[in-house]
Structures are given as C-alpha cells and as structure tokens.
Amino acid sequence: MFNCPYALMNEDSYRAEARKSYVRVLHASPNTEAVDVYANGDRLVRNFPYKEFSEYLPLAPGNYNVRVYPAGKRNNPLIDTSIRIMPSTIITLAVVGLMPSLSLLPVFEPMVPKVPGRACMRVIHLSPDTPALDLARLDGRVIFSNIEYKEISDYVCVSSGRFGLELNLTGTNQVVLTDPYIRLLPNRHYSIFIVGTYKGKEPLQILIALDGSSYMS
C-alpha cells in the first residue's frame, strides 16, 4: 500500500517560526483500535485510526507528558510517557507495539542536505512480529539491509521517479511484501514506515510519508 501524507506547511511558515518544533502522530499498532493522544493535557488527535498520520502540529520546545487513550476515554491510558522536545525539531510520534504492550517511538527528522534532482528516503521498521528486513528494488538492488524492529535507518538518496519495492526477510530470498508502484519526487525527504504483522490479521504494508524536513533543509 502506498500512502503519502504531504506536509501541510510551506517553507515561509517554517522560516517565520524557526525555533518552534513540529510533531505529527502515526498510529502504527496493528491490533489497537482508534486512539486519542494528549500532550500535557492538550489533545493532539482524536479518534485516530490505525495507519493514519496526523498533520504536523506546532509545539513549543519543552518537556511533555504524552498519554494515549482508547478513543473517547480519559482513564487508564494505553501509554503514559514523557518526552523532551528541543527547539527547531520535527518529530513523528509513532504508537507502536501490540496490545497490551504499547509504547511511543519518537522518530526525529534530522536536517539532511538535499541532493539536487534526487529523492532521499529512509526506513523505519514498526512491525512488532516481523524479523529483520531488507528493502530492495524489484530488480534486486538492495537499498536497505538488516533493518530490525524499531530501527530507524539513515537516509539514502536515489533517483526520483516511479519504481517498485519489495521487502525480504534478511538473509533469505523470501519476499514478504511487494509494492510495484511508488513515486518519489526530487529534492524531497521521505520516511518509509513498515507496519502491520508478519503472521497476524493485519498484513504488512508500506506507508510512505513526506518528511517536514523537506521544507527546512
């Protein structure tokens, strides 16, 4: 599955508030119903379903208590944790794991220089029951190898345009997922999130998100 939620902020808005940070939420727990997410008591998202990304939301730098609840409830949080947001940072807060063992994984977007005419991408492995993975083009060229659960790869810059991807279990020829059609634009940074389950009801899927750092680097 190809899912590309584009950042709704433009370059001018980033420059106007250079020290403000931005956060988006990703619901990546395949056996968890919709959730509400709060930061220091303020709701970030409500009734937020699996596989969805929020818009980027501006947050002042500082310490935050983040709580994740079943949608419509405010008792017995599924996650209750603290994070520190530094100035001028961009973060995806991913709800990960399988119920009842959920956690919040902050995925930071470093300021990586653009490579003119090319697209830069990285992989984040968020499938809790899937072994380490390789991501390759359909012609067999491996782009990322041995990416383990909760691992966040470095960015790799590739030719922009249309091509297909496949996921293999590391060290084998076993293809666990094929996406024959993706499109990456030049001068952009993308995060490829691997979600779902290897053996569960929710199949493995590829979610491709345009990173907010595309507008700042």
N, C-alpha and C positions, 0 to 999 in steps of 0.2 A: 504494500500500500504506500502511495506517495502522498505525503501531507506536508505542505509548505506554508505555514502561517507567517506572513510577512510582517515585519515590524511596522507599527503604525506611526512611528515618529520620523521626522525628517531631520536632515543634517543641521538646519538652522536651530531647531528646538534643542538639540543636544548642545550646541555651542552656547546657547543663551543661558543654560544652567549647567555649567561644566562640572561643578562639584556634586551635583545631585546624582544619585545612583538609580538604577532601574532594575526591576525584578519582574520576571514572568513566572507563572506556575505551570507545571506539567503534571498531569495525573497519569502515572505510569505503573500503578498497581493493578494487575490484570484480574484480581478476584475481589476488588473493593468497589462498592457502589459509589455514587456521586458524593462529593465531599464539599464542605465549606472550609476555607482557610483564613485564619486570622493572624495578624501581626500586631503585637502589643494591644490586643483587644479590638483592632480595626479590621473589618472584613476585607480581604483581598479578592476572593472569588466566592461565589455561592453556587450550590447545586452543580458542581463541576464534575463532568463525567470522565471516565477512563479514555485515554488517548488524546485529550484536548490540551491545547496550550492557551493560556490567557494572553491578552495584550501585555506589552511592557508597562509596568506601573511605576511611577516615580516614588522613591522613598528617600528620606533624609538619611545621611550616614548615622550609624549608631548601633546600639545593641537592641535586639528584638527577641521577644518570646513568640515563637510561632506554634500555633495549635491548629491541628486538623481534626475536624469533627465529621461524623456522618451528616449528610445534607439535612438542614433544618433542625439540628440539635446543638446544644451548647454544654452538654455534660459528658463526662467520660471521653476525653479526646483520644483519637486514634494515634496521634503524635503530639507530644508536648516537648519542645526543644528550644534551644537558644542559638541564635546566630549573630555574628557581628558583620555589619555592612560598612565597608570602608568607602571614603569619598570617591566619586567618579568611577564606580564599578557597575558592571552589568552581570546579572546572575539569573540562571534558571533554577528555581526551587522545584525539584522533582520528588514527588511522593512515590516511593519505591517499596518493593518487597511484596510479600503475600500475607494477607490477614491470617493471624492477628499480629504478625511481626512486621510492622511498617516502620519506615524511617524517612527522614528528609535528607536528600542529597543535594547540596549546593553545587551547581555547575557554573563555574566562573568563565567569563569570556575575556581572555587576555587581548591586549591591543596588538594584533599581529599585522605587520605591514601588508598592504595589498600588493599582489603581483599583477601588473598591467595585463589585461586580456585573459587572465586565468581565474579560476574559482578555487577557493581554499575550503577544505572540509575536514572534519574530524568525526570520530565515532565515540558514542557513549553507550556502553552495554548495560541495559537495565532489565534484562530478562532473568528473573531470580533462579530459575531451574535449568538454565542453559549453560553448558560448558563454554570454555574459551572459544572465540570465533575468529575467522579470517574473513575479511571483506575484499572481494575481487571484482574486476570487470568480467563480463560474460566471456571475454576472450581468454580468461585465465590469469590475467595480470593482477597480482595481489597488491592491494593498496595499503591495507592494514592487516597485521597478523597478531595472533595470540592475544586478543582483547578479552579480558576477563570481566566478570560481573562487577559493576560499579566502577570499572576503569574508564578513564577519560583520556583518549589519545591526544597527541599533538596534532596540529593542523598539517595537512599535506595539500599542496596546490597542484591542480590538474587542469587539463584543457577544458574549457567551458563547452556547453552544448548538451546534446542528448546522448545518453548511453544507458546500458543496463548494468545492474549489480547483482551479485549473489553472495550469500553467506555460507561458509563451510565450517564444520567443526574443525578446530585447529588440529593439525597432524593427520587429517584424513581427507578423503575425496568426497565425503558425504555433504551434499548440498542440502541445507535446511530451509533456505528461502531464496527465491529469485524475484527480482523486480526488474522487468525487461525495459522499463521506460522511466528515466528520470531526466530532469533538465536543470542544469546549473548555469546561472548567469555569470558573466565575467565580472571581476572586481567585487566579489561578494564572499562572505564567510558563511559557511553552513555547518550545522551540527546534525549528524545522523544518529538518531536515537533508536536503539534496538529494544523493542518492547514485546510483551506477550510471554508465552510459555512454550517450552520445548515439548512437554508432554501433557499440558493441561488443556482446558477448554478454549482458552483464548490463544489463537495461533500467533506465531512470531510475525512481527510486522516491522517495517522500516518507516520511521517518521522523520522527514527532512524539514528542518526549521532554519529559516534565515536568521542569522545572529544580529543582534543590535549593534555589535561592534563593526558591522559593515558600514555604519554611518559615522563611526568615530575614528577609524584607523586611516 
